[in-house]
Structures are given as structure tokens and as C-alpha cells.
Amino acid sequence: MPYVKQITIRTTLNRSLKYIVNGDKTDYGCFVTGVNCATNDKLAYKQMLENKKKHNKEKGTLGFHFIQSFKENEINDPYKVHEIGLKWADKLFGDKYQFIISTHLDKGHYHNHIIINSVSLEGKKFNACKQSLKDARDYSDEIAKEYNLNIIPFNKDSVPKSYKEWNEEKRGTSWKAHIKKDIDSVIKSSQTFEGFMEKMEQLGYSMKQGHVKYMTFKAPGMERSVRGKTLGPEYTEDRIKERILLQATFKFTETKRYRYRTRTSRTKLKDAARQYKYKHGSIAVNFVLMLALMRTLRNRDSAQPANGRFKKKDFSIDLQILKLTSQLQYAGQYNLRSHSDLQDAISKSRATIGNINSTIKEAADLQQGMKIAVQAMETYSRYKEIYDEIMGSTIRRNLLKRKYQIEYETFVKASDQLKNLGLNEREFDLYKAKEKTHGEMIERLHEKSNEERKHLEKLLEIDRTLQRRGSISSFIEKNEKDRRREEDPNL
């Protein structure tokens, strides 16, 4: 299970080289290898400085120190550890950089040290950043798998910590650790989210939620607020509400191996569900129970097994949880307590869509007539000057009619259309504005229809989920059987 660390060397490159080639740590230099430079620390330091001078890059960062550590007793062969380190370094740097790799044997666990010159043989500076550290860890894991070694699993929900934050948490002076501890404590004694907010305020916290995108917490003495999502996935507003709901209603508690385990018997759990049903409705009960089971399953599978092996992350459970949580919130938003409420909402939504579509059809027919009238107005305005010129001339009238025959006939036709509609020239601007407003109204009706269709689809999804309660239970049972079969192949 190799752990990789990256350190920037700004002033003490010679001391760092001397440290990693120390004979007491490397069996008198048996486990030291130099690539594009000597294995002697003084000579290697001189060669690295010469390369910097050659490319006129003596200032700035001098080098980088990479450490690859293995778990105690994971590998007992120092030659294999050094071989892994050489393969790892080759993948990281190839033959473009000067570096020394050494394997230290003086601790209870074997570990590799690599120090590279910050300037390559081609004169390019090594770009040390988060991505370079990620690449180093990925390459290390890739090689570890070739040697059948365990790797440190990646947790996508984890919030990375800076060294400062880690150190403060270790010394007990971390604001974030203090806030998380208070939130966990208040959740255990809260029955509702409003009660949670009141108790946090009694502790001196100021919070923002509802009108902001992310819920924030500000402890007494803090200068700035911190977002709940920054504290971790368990401290977002939605997750806190869910934890309070499970804690207050079904008496769930957190344990080390299983995130949720009921403290009550099955009979008491059913009684709690029955009481909750009277308060929030049967739909909420079904969703909360399904969520509790799915979260128990998800967190149990993410725990480290006794044999130390990590199996591949199964994201299907996470997707199910996200879907169930979203549907539960939607049902609460529209006060859907029972299955009959849901069916009424579906029928009402379908009727609303039908009425909107009928209105759109009638409005579209009217819009078509208005568009024809507006086109006639535009034609009238376009050829009005020619028509006035023809009618204003008595001597040249016939000549002008022949010259502008098409324009004249088009104008007369448009004028007759407008007379039949009862529109005169003074009403043109008002009618055009009315036609534009009518078009905007139709667009709004289409938007409303689309929104109602989305609403109907979400209601139907909730209905399908409730009908598939049995399949979700089967999914959980299948996962449970697979887990038991992994633990005992004879089952």
C-alpha cells in the first residue's frame, strides 16, 4: 500500500542529497542509483548546478523530493522495493532529468527517496503541481498492482486538507473539527431542522441557509463563515436534514463499521414508522426506509474489510440514493402524503397539460390570422408612397399604373384585406404591438406546458419507485448475499 509524498526543495539541495544517500540508511550505498548523474551526493550536486548554469536557470526552485513509503512488513525484500522505485521513477521522469533514487532500510518500513534536478537536460523546468502529485501517485499504484500490492483507495467524497488544517486538527485547534463536532452533537438531540437551527444559535453560531446556494456556519470568534459542503458531504443542508430525520424518527445511530444501525427492535421500528406515517404520510415513510437501507448498505461496503482488501467501488448504490433523496424532497415540496394524493396530482397534471395545449391551439390559430394582417400592413406601408404618387397624378396616372402595375395591384389587395378586418392606418402600430404580445403569450404557454410535463414525469417517477419497492428490497438482498458469499465462499 505505497504512500507518495512530494516536497519542494528551494535552498538545501546539497543537504537533501546527502540525507538520501546516507550509508547508514542505504546499506552503505547498495541501494542508491543515479540517473544522468553520479551516486555521490557532492558530485551529483555539482553536476546538477552545472546543468542549471548551462541553461541559465540557477534561480528559483532547486529540486524536488519524492517519497514512496510502504506499509510495515508489506514487502520484506529491499531489492524488490528498490526495483519498484526504479520503475516508478522511469515512468515519472524517463531519461530527461538528473535524479538519484535511494531505498532506506533504517525504519520499520522500507521506503524510496527520489531527488530530481528542477531543470531537465533540455533546459525545461519541472512543473510541480497537484497534477504532478496525482500522476506520481497513479504511476505508483499502477506499479504496485503489478506486484500484487494493495493501494490506497480514492474517496471522491473526501474533502482534501491543507497541512495547516491537518496540523491544527491534530493539536485540537481546528475550527472545522470544532464545528463538525458541534453539528454532530446537536443533530443527535434534534427532532426537526428548525430545532437544530435554534440549538446551534444557542451555542453562538450564526448561519445562512435558504436564500443562499450553500448553507454556511460561523462559530463564535470566527471572522469568516465556512460552507457546510467544505466541512464534508455529511454537513450539507440536505444531508443534515436527512440525518435529523433518520435520527429523530427511526432512532438510527452511527457506528464505526456500519454508518447506520438501528438501536430498536424490528417491532419498535415498525411502530416508529407508523407514528411517522400519521405526521408525514406513507410516501415519506417508504422513501425514508429505503434511504436508510441503501445508506447502510453503501457505508458498510465502503468500510475496510477485515482482510484489508478493498473491492472496486460500486456507484450504483450512490446513484440510487441520489435518486431517492431527490424524489423524497419533491414529494415533500408538493405535500404528497399518500398514494391517493400522488394519483390525484398525476391526474391534475395531465388535465392541466391538456388545457394548456387546447389554449395553445386556439391561440396559434388566432396568431396565424394576426400574422397575415401584419404582413398586409407591411405591404400597405411599403407601397403606399407609390400608390399616392399614382393617384395624385391625373395626366400620368395610366402611365404610372403600367409602370408600377405589380406594386399597385399588391397595395390594393393589401388595402382590401385590411378594410375587411376593420383596420385603418392609424391602428397599425397598436395592432403590431398586440400581435407581438400575443406571440410572447404563446411562448409562455409553451414554457408552462414543458414545465408541467417535467412535473408530470417526476410524479410518474415517484409512482414507479413506489411500485418497485420490492425490486429495491431484492437489490439490497442480492447485495447482502454477494457480500456473505465473498466472506464465506462455501455459502
N, C-alpha and C positions, 0 to 999 in steps of 0.2 A: 504494500500500500504506500507507494512513494509520495512524499510531500515535497513540493517545489517552492522555492523562495527566490526572489530577485532583489539584489541590493545594488545601489548606485555608488561608485567609488569616485569621489571628487578630489581628494587630496592625498590619500595614503595608499597609492597603488603598490609601492615597493613593500610596505608593511603587510598588505593583504597577500601578495605573492609569497612573502617569507612565511606567513602563517600557514598557507595551504600546502607548502612543500616540506613542512617541518618533519624531520626524520622520525621523531618520536611518535608521530601520528600516522605515518605512511610506511612503517616497517623499513626505515632507513632509505626511503625513496623508491622502494619496489613498486609502489602503486602510484607513480607520478608519470604522466605523459604530456609532452609538449607538442603542439601542432603549429607549424610555421615559426616556432621559437624554441629556445633551449629549455631544459627542465630545471636548470639552476636559476634561482629567483633573481639574483643580481644581473646575470647575463640576459635573462628574459626581459627584465625591466629596461635594460639598456636598449635591447632590440625594439621594444615597443615604443620607447621615446624617439628612436631614430626614424621609425615609420611615421610618427606624428610630425616630426620636423620635415621629412621628405614631402609631405602633403600640406605643410604649413597649417596644421591643426593641433597646435600644442595647448591651446586654451580650452576651458570648459571641462566637461566630464572626462576623467582619465580612463575609466574602465567600468566593467560590470561584473558582479559576483553572483553566480547562480549556485544554489544548494539543492541537492536531491537527497532527501532522507528516507530511510526505510524503517519500518516497524521493527522493534526488538525481536530477534530470533526469527524474523521473516525470511532472511537469507543468511546462511552461516558461512557462505563461501565468498571471501573478499575478491577473488578473481572474477567471479560472476558479477559482483557489484560494480567492479571497475569496467568490465565488458559492457554492462548496461549503460554506464556513464559515457563510455566512448561512442556507443551507438546514438545515444541521446544528443551528445554534443555534435556529432556528424550531421544529424537531422537539423539541428538548430543553426549551425554556423557553416557547415561544409568545410571548404578549404579557403574561404575568403578572409578569415580573421586569424589573428595570432591569439592563441589561448593555451592555458595549462589546465589539465584536469587531474585531480588527485582524489584518492579514496582514503578516508580517515577511519582508523580501526580502534581509536582510543576510547570511544564511548560504548555504551551497551548496545548501540545500534550502528551499523555501518552506514556511511553517507558519503556522497560525492560532492566535491567543490570544483567549480569551473570559474576561472577569471579570464575575461577576454579584453583585448585592447578595444577601446571605443572607436578607433579608426581602422577600417579594413585595409587590406593590401592594395585595394583600388582607390583608396582615399575617401571612402564614404563613411559617414558616422552611423553607428548602430542606433536604430530608433527604439529606445526603451520606453514602452508604454503599457497600458493594460492589455492591449492585443498581443504584445510580445510575451508577456507573462502567461496569457491564455494559451498561446502557441506552445510555449515551453511545457506547460502542464499537459496539454493534449498529446504532444510527442512523447512525454514521459509515460503517460497512461498507455499509449499505443505500444510502446516497447515492453511495458510491464505485462501487458496481456500476452505478448509473445512468450514470456517466461512464466505464464500461469500465475501471476501475482494479482492480488486484489487491488482495486483502485478506489480512490475516494469518490463516492457518488456526488453528482451535481444536484443541488436542490434549487430549483427555479424560483421557489417562493422565499428563499432566504434573502435577507437584506444585508449587503456587504458592510463591514465595519472598518473604519479607519483605525490606524494604530492608536491614535489618541483616544478614540472611543473605547477600544478594547482595553487599553491600559486603565482608563477611568472606571470601566465596569469591573475590572479585576480588583481595583482598590476600593470599590464601593462608592465612587463619587460620580458615577454616570447619571446624567439627567434622564436619559432614555430608559435605563434599567429601573430607575426610581418610579418613573411614570407608568411603565408596564406593570410593575409590582402593585401600584395603587389601583390601576384599572382592573387587574385580575382579582384583587381583594374585593373591590366594590361590586363587580359582576356577581360574585358568589352570594352577596347579601341583597341583591336587587331582584325585584319581581317584574318591573317594567323598565323600559328605556328612559322614561321620564324620571322614575325613581333613581336610576343610575346617574342621570344628569344632576339631580338635586344633591345626591351624596358626594359627587365629585366637586360640586360647588362648595359644599360644606367643608371639604378638605382644602379649599382655597384655590381650586383650579378655575381658570376661565376657558371656555370652549366655544367654538364656532361650528355650526352644522345646519344643514337645511338649505340656507341661502348661499352656501359656498360649495365648490366642487368636491373638496375633501374635508372631512372633519379634522379639526385641529385641537391640540391640548396645550395649555400654558400653565406650568406648575408655579406655585408661589416662589418668587425670587428669580424666575426666568425672564430674560429680556425679550426673547422671541418665542413664538409658538412653534410646535412641531406637528406635522401631519400624522394622522393615525397610520396611513399606509407606509410612512417612513419607519414607524416602530416595528412593522411586520404585518403579514397578511391576517393575523388574528386580531388586529386592532383597528381595522377599517370600520366605518359606521355600520354597514350591513352585517359584517361579521360579529360585531359587538351585540347588535340586536338579536342575531341568531343565537349567540351564546347565552344571552339572558333568557331567551325563550326556552331553550333546552334546559337550562339550569333551573328556572323557576317552575316550569311545568312538569318535566319528567324526571327531575332530580338526577341529572347527569353530572358526573364529576370527572376531572381529568386525572389520568394515571400516567406513569412513565411509558408503559408499553402500548396501552390502548388509550387513545385520546378521550374516548367517552365510554364509560362503563356505568350501568345503572346501579344505584345503591338500593333499589327497591326490588321486591319480588315481581314476577310477571302479573300477578293479580293486582298489586298496588299500581303497577304501570298502567294497566287497563283502566283502573279507577281514575287515575290522573288524566288519562286520555278522555274518559267520559266527561269529567268535570270541565276539561278544556274545550270539549265539543260544545257545551252549553254557552261558553263565553265567546268562542271564536268561530264555531261552525265545524262541520265534519270535513270540509275540504282542507282547512288548515291542519286539522289533526292528521289526516292522511299524508300530507306533504311533510309535516314536521317529523313524523315517524320514519318516513322513507329517507329524509335527510339525515336523521340520527343514525340509521343503519348504514347508509352509504359513507358517512364521515367516519364511523367506527371502522368500517372496512378499509377505507383509504389510509387512515392514520396507523392502523395495525400493520398494513402491508409496507408502509414507509419506515416502520421501526426496524432496527438492526436485528436480524435473526441471531439465535444463539451460536450458530456455527460461523458467524462473521461474514457470511456470503451475502452479497446484495444481488437481488434479482432485478431484471430490467423493469424500469418504471412503466406502470400501466396507466395511461392517461384517460382511459375510457371512464373510470370512476370519477375523475375530476370533471370531465365533461358532463356526466350525469348530474353531479352536484350543482354545477353552474346552471344547468337547465332547470332543475327542480327549484333552486333558490329563486331564479327569475320568475318562474310560474307562480310560486307561493306569494311573492311580492305583488305580482299582477292581480292575483285573486283578492288579496287584501286591499289593493288600491280601488277595486270596483265592488268591494263588500260582498264577495261571493262566498256565502257561508255553507250552502248545501248544494247537492246535485240539482235540485229543482231550480235554485237561483241561477245556476250555470246554464241550464236548459232555457230558462226564461231570457237570460242575457243573449244567448245564441239566437233565439227566435226574434228578439227585438232588434239585434244587429242585422239579421237578414232582411227584416221588414224595412229597416232604415235604409239599407243599401238599395232595395227595390224602389222605395220612394224617391231617393236621390236620383237614381237612374231615369225614372219617369220624368222628373223635373228637368234633368239634363236634356232628355229627348225633346220635350216641349220647347225648352229654351233654345236648343240648337235649330229647330225649325224656324222659330222667330228670328234667330240670328241670321239665318240664311236670307230671309226676306229683307232684313235690315242691311245686309251687305250689298244686296242688289240695289237698294235705294241709295246707299253711299256711293256705289260705282256710278249710278246715274247722276248724282250730284257732282262728282268729279268730272264726268264727261260734260255736263252742263257748264261748269266753270271754265273748263279748258277751251270750249268752242264758243263761249258767249261773246267774246270780242269780235270774232269773225261774223257771227250772226247779226250783231248790232251794226257792223260795217255794211253788210248786205242790205239789211232793212232800212238803213239810213240813207242809202243812195237810190234815187229814183231813176237816174239816167243809166247807171252802170249796173243796176240790180241783176238783170238777166245774165250779163257777162260774168259778174262775180259768182252767181249761183252755179254757172257751168264750171268756173274755175275751182270753186270750193264745194263741189257737189257732195262729196263724201262727208266732209265736216258739217255741212248744212243739214243733211239728212240725219246724221248721227245726233246732232244737237236737238233737232225737232223730236226725234224718237225719245231721247232722254227727258225732254221737257214734258212730253205727253205722259211718260211714266210717273214723273213727279206730281203732275196735276191729278192723275188717278189716285195717288197716295195722299193727296191733300196737302202737299208740302210746297211752300214757296221759298224764294231765295233767302229771305230773312231768317228762316228756321234751319238753314243748312248746318251752321256751327253747333247749334243746340242738339240737332239730331245726330251729328257725328260723335259728339261727346256722349250722348245716350247709347249709341252703338258700341263705343269703346267700353263704357261702364258695364254694358250687358255682356260683352266678351270676357271682361275680368270676373264677372259673377259666375260665368260658366266654368272658368278656370278654377275658381274657389270651390265650386261644386265637385269638380273632378278630384281636387285635392282632398275634399271631405270624404268622397267616395273611397279613395285609396286608403285614407286613414281608417275608415270604418272596415274596409276589407282586411287591413292588418290586424285591427282589433278582433274581428271575427276569427281570423286564423289563430291568434293567440288563445282565444277562448276554446277553439276546437282542439288545440294542442293540449290544453289543460284537461279537456274531456278525454282525449286519447290516453294521457298519462294516468288518469284515474282508472280508466278501463284496463290499463296494462299493469295495475298494481301487482297482479300475480306474476307477470314476467319479470318485474323488478325483483320480487322476492326470489324467483328462480335464479336470476342473475347472481344475487347475493349468496344463495345456497350453493350454486356451482363454484363460485369463487372460494367459498369455505371448504368445499370438498377438494378443490385443487390444492389449497394450502395444506390440508391434512395429508393428502397424498404425497406432497413434497416432503413433509416431515416424517411420514411413515410409508414407504413405497409398498408395503405389504397390504395396505388397505384396498 
